[in-house]
């Protein structure tokens, strides 16, 4: 993996399981989504359960793929990957009910991610994973999110999360900000705590939320509690490359394209976030 521009980042004090307390005056507080109407737009965000270990937050980016943080899929006590049979997703989890519940078929972790990496910024930069569900979620109320891979410092963003003290309802922070973004690690003023790992960070684009990043960890910067996340550009493209190599259905759809005269339909790769004008191709072996 090429060495990114981490030397330009200021020093961080990492807090892997602490609660964020400070926020900029321009930020809005967390709002618990008590009602069905409040939660309606966020049904594709859900609790990712690791049976017997804990939970994280994840969000659908296709009908069958949940984007989350890679470290969520490891047992913190042993450092071993969580068994696939112990991972499940509860879309739209609220007050003990899910809009949809699915078990897991497989997980696709960024190839450069190391759970026990001593370089914590390098760990954050690759801390993304896809959880492929056993069956697609096709409920009309659950719409997967597109992505916006290029948030800039000063941009207003929002985050939807679950946490240890808010585990039965999602919470929304409608306005926090990108503080730094000159590298593969993005720094946010958003308020998060344990359980919020994997939470989607959204940018409003074309009047709809698009995922810009996922929460990896908390840290302290300039005496302020901040949230850190990986940029989704190159890391997510790397995951797509792994998917192309390991999934024959993905390869077949990538190679076939659209038949002449057939209705326009987004490919799996496009659903997973590839930009149509990016110029990048997934090489099919």
Secondary structure, DSSP 4 states (H G I P E B T S, - for coil): ----SGGGSPP-EEESSPPP----TTSPPEEE--SHHHHGGGTTEEEEEETTTEEEEEEESSSSEEEE-GGGGB-TTT-PBPPGGGEEEEET-BTTB-SEEEEEEEEEE-TT--TT-S-HHHHHHT--EEEEESS----TT-----B-----TT-EEEEEEEETTEEEEEEEEEEEEEEE-SSSEEEE-----TT-TTPEEEEEETTEEEEEEEEEEEEEETTEEEEEEEESHHHHHHHHHHHHHH-HHHHHHHHH-PPTTPPP---HHHHTT--TTS---PPP-
